[in-house]
Amino acid sequence: MHLSSALVAASALIASCAGHSMLAKPASRGNVEWWGTCAAGAGCKGPCDSPKASSPFNSIYNPKTYVQRGQELDVEWNRLNHPGGFVRMAMVPFDQSDDWASFNDNILKYTCYETNCGPANSSDTTFGHLNGSGSSPCTSTVTIPKNIPDNTAVTLQWIWYGGGIYYGQVDTSFGEYYGCSDMIVVGGPTSDEKPAPVFQGGDITYPNSGVCKYWGSNKVGDCNFGDRKPSPIDGDLLSQSLEPCMRGPEQKGAPFGMDSGSSSPDTSSEPASDSAAPDSSVAESPAAPEAPVTPEVPVTSDYSVVPEDTSVPEATSVPEATSVPEATNAPVTPATSDYVVTSESKCLARPSPI
């Protein structure tokens, strides 16, 4: 007896276990409790996959990543069988990386989740057009701000939200997923201007466009499930998450606040209270409403710019972002910044994702 094509396709999606995604490059902090991933529906509420106190960056034995101001940093994640949604990237000083408000005030870029990746079989329409399984890498870039002083330890935040098709249910959306990577800024051109967030649209379904395919909500914070956490039951895989977040049709659009030429970012901060979180019975999402536009936020700088100093290494002498030199000395201490690397702590192993 042969399985139907629908059952085979559903099995492929379920084989990925609980729906998830995670930052792959630059390497994320990881965590032990959730096997490397950070899903709001599983109880990991961000803003990073682990708090700064648990970051491997604190260890003198952990190789450091160095980047330059103005550098286009490669960012990568795997599709992991899930279509649609948005990716938001933000950067703050390492010492502020436990603060949601700080990340929300320093957004650098929005892009589509499926930037240049898609299903393994483009002709499979079991779950809709280009919504099949496939785990190819998805990539983008983000520009390191020029208003960051030399020797500043910083944290890149990565968020995936608005993804769809939870366990083969074509009208459901995932919750939010978070990841962070720590690095040190040295060299490159300086500026006292804080960069405004940008949106790069276009995905596998809507290439060369100013939109992305998504499910549920186009706003960060709408699918973090407030302060609620699941109550896992032995043998019941689905009980390990509060997902799905919302129920509704596939949509297309820009991130909240970035449509119609707006440059205003999300203003969501701490996870919402229970009263604001989606109902456990799965919230209904409207059929592709126009995203409201928030007022434009004045652009100001949170960093002081280091005066020109010949003692600062030239940009060409700084290792590329992918270079991870062995750390043989104590952690770098910013000479011109209030942001200092915290004391040594045990380096976390990053187990394989679920």
NORURJO-V854882 format. One record per residue. PHI is phi in degrees with one decimal (999 if undefined). D_CENTER is the distance of its C-alpha to the mean C-alpha in whole Angstrom. Layout:
# NORURJO-V854882
PHI|D_CENTER ; PHI|D_CENTER
This chain:
# NORURJO-V854882
999|43 ; -98.2|40 ; -72.3|37 ; -70.3|36 ; -61.8|33 ; -65.3|31 ; -67.8|31 ; -62.3|30 ; -65.2|27 ; -63.9|26 ; -63.5|27 ; -65.1|24 ; -69.6|22 ; -68.1|23 ; -61.1|23 ; -77.5|19 ; 66.2|20 ; -59.5|18 ; -56.2|15 ; -161.9|12 ; -153.1|9 ; -159.1|7 ; -69.1|7 ; -106.5|10 ; -147.4|11 ; -63.8|12 ; -55.4|12 ; -81.9|10 ; -61.5|12 ; 75.9|13 ; -163.2|15 ; -98.1|18 ; -60.5|19 ; -113.5|16 ; 56.2|17 ; 98.4|14 ; -87.6|11 ; -134.7|10 ; -107.0|11 ; -59.0|12 ; -67.3|15 ; -90.5|16 ; 112.2|16 ; -89.7|13 ; -98.6|12 ; 71.7|10 ; -72.1|9 ; -121.6|9 ; -72.4|10 ; -154.7|13 ; -68.6|15 ; -59.5|16 ; -63.9|20 ; -101.5|18 ; -69.3|17 ; -59.1|18 ; -59.7|18 ; -70.8|21 ; -79.6|24 ; -70.5|26 ; -91.6|26 ; -89.5|23 ; -57.8|22 ; -97.5|21 ; -102.7|19 ; -114.5|20 ; -133.5|19 ; -111.3|21 ; -59.5|21 ; 82.6|21 ; -73.4|19 ; -87.6|17 ; -85.7|14 ; -72.7|13 ; -126.1|10 ; -140.7|10 ; -147.1|9 ; -96.7|12 ; -63.6|13 ; 52.1|14 ; 71.4|17 ; -117.3|15 ; -92.4|15 ; 77.8|14 ; 106.6|11 ; -122.4|9 ; -120.5|6 ; -114.8|6 ; -122.7|6 ; -140.9|8 ; -140.9|11 ; -137.9|14 ; -57.9|17 ; -51.3|16 ; -66.8|19 ; -105.1|17 ; -78.3|13 ; -97.6|15 ; -108.5|15 ; -59.0|13 ; -61.2|15 ; -64.4|15 ; -64.1|11 ; -63.7|12 ; -92.0|15 ; -134.9|14 ; -73.8|11 ; -103.1|12 ; -158.7|10 ; -115.2|10 ; -150.7|10 ; -79.2|11 ; -64.2|10 ; -93.3|13 ; -59.0|14 ; -142.8|16 ; -136.6|16 ; -171.9|18 ; -67.8|21 ; -66.8|23 ; -122.5|26 ; -68.7|26 ; -89.9|29 ; -78.9|28 ; -112.4|28 ; -53.8|28 ; -110.2|25 ; 112.7|25 ; -65.3|25 ; 58.5|22 ; -111.8|21 ; -75.3|22 ; -74.3|21 ; 154.7|19 ; -123.6|17 ; -67.6|17 ; -70.8|14 ; -112.9|12 ; -133.4|12 ; -155.2|12 ; -135.0|13 ; -139.9|12 ; -88.2|15 ; -69.4|16 ; -57.6|18 ; -88.6|21 ; -98.4|22 ; -98.4|21 ; -65.9|24 ; -60.0|25 ; 63.0|24 ; -88.9|21 ; -78.8|19 ; -129.3|15 ; -129.2|12 ; -90.7|9 ; -101.4|6 ; -124.6|2 ; -128.6|2 ; -110.4|5 ; -149.6|8 ; 81.8|12 ; -74.1|12 ; -131.4|16 ; 66.3|19 ; -80.8|19 ; 48.3|22 ; 77.9|23 ; -89.5|24 ; -68.6|23 ; -110.3|23 ; -123.3|20 ; -119.3|16 ; -81.2|14 ; -81.9|12 ; -90.7|9 ; -128.5|7 ; -125.8|5 ; -155.0|5 ; -136.8|7 ; -134.3|10 ; -103.3|13 ; -157.4|16 ; -122.4|19 ; -95.5|20 ; -143.4|24 ; 81.3|26 ; 97.7|25 ; -65.7|26 ; -110.7|26 ; -157.8|26 ; -92.9|26 ; -93.5|24 ; -79.2|21 ; -69.2|19 ; -86.5|18 ; -65.6|15 ; -123.5|15 ; -123.7|14 ; -110.1|15 ; -86.6|16 ; 102.7|17 ; -138.5|17 ; -61.5|19 ; -86.4|21 ; -125.2|21 ; -68.4|21 ; 52.9|22 ; -133.7|21 ; -102.0|20 ; -137.1|18 ; -131.2|16 ; -80.9|17 ; -155.8|15 ; -124.4|17 ; 76.5|17 ; -126.0|16 ; -101.8|14 ; -122.8|13 ; -62.6|10 ; 106.4|13 ; -75.7|15 ; -127.5|14 ; -102.2|13 ; 62.8|17 ; 58.4|18 ; -99.4|19 ; -78.0|21 ; -132.6|20 ; -74.0|22 ; -119.7|25 ; -58.9|25 ; -119.2|28 ; -54.7|30 ; 84.8|30 ; -113.3|28 ; -60.6|24 ; -68.7|23 ; -75.2|24 ; -79.9|21 ; -141.7|19 ; -83.0|19 ; -65.8|18 ; -74.5|19 ; -85.5|17 ; -131.3|19 ; -123.0|22 ; 171.7|23 ; -74.5|23 ; -59.8|21 ; -129.4|20 ; -141.6|19 ; 168.0|18 ; -101.1|16 ; -61.9|14 ; -53.7|16 ; 84.6|17 ; -115.1|17 ; -87.5|20 ; 53.1|23 ; 79.6|23 ; -71.1|21 ; -113.7|19 ; -82.0|18 ; -84.4|15 ; -59.5|14 ; -118.8|16 ; -66.5|15 ; -130.6|15 ; -61.9|16 ; -52.7|16 ; -67.5|19 ; -73.9|22 ; -55.5|23 ; -66.7|25 ; -99.9|22 ; -79.6|20 ; -59.7|21 ; -65.7|24 ; -63.6|24 ; -83.7|26 ; 82.2|23 ; -73.4|23 ; -84.5|24 ; -107.2|22 ; -65.6|24 ; -79.4|25 ; 43.9|23 ; -74.4|24 ; -70.7|23 ; -70.8|21 ; -64.2|22 ; -102.4|22 ; -85.8|22 ; -59.6|24 ; -65.7|23 ; -94.0|22 ; -57.5|24 ; -92.8|22 ; -131.5|23 ; -98.0|23 ; -97.5|21 ; -113.4|23 ; -88.1|26 ; -90.7|27 ; -72.7|29 ; -59.2|33 ; -58.0|33 ; -144.1|35 ; -68.5|36 ; -79.2|35 ; -76.6|32 ; -56.7|31 ; -66.5|31 ; -57.6|28 ; -70.6|29 ; -91.4|30 ; -89.6|26 ; -60.7|24 ; -67.2|22 ; -58.4|18 ; -82.0|19 ; -80.9|22 ; -125.3|22 ; -63.0|25 ; -65.9|27 ; -87.3|27 ; -108.9|31 ; -114.3|31 ; -67.4|29 ; -56.0|26 ; -66.0|26 ; -112.7|27 ; -54.4|26 ; -82.6|30 ; -126.0|29 ; -133.8|26 ; -82.5|26 ; -98.1|23 ; -118.7|24 ; -66.2|23 ; -73.2|24 ; -68.3|26 ; -61.0|26 ; -140.8|25 ; -64.9|24 ; -74.9|22 ; -81.0|20 ; -79.0|20 ; -107.8|17 ; -67.8|19 ; -63.1|18 ; -65.5|16 ; -57.0|18
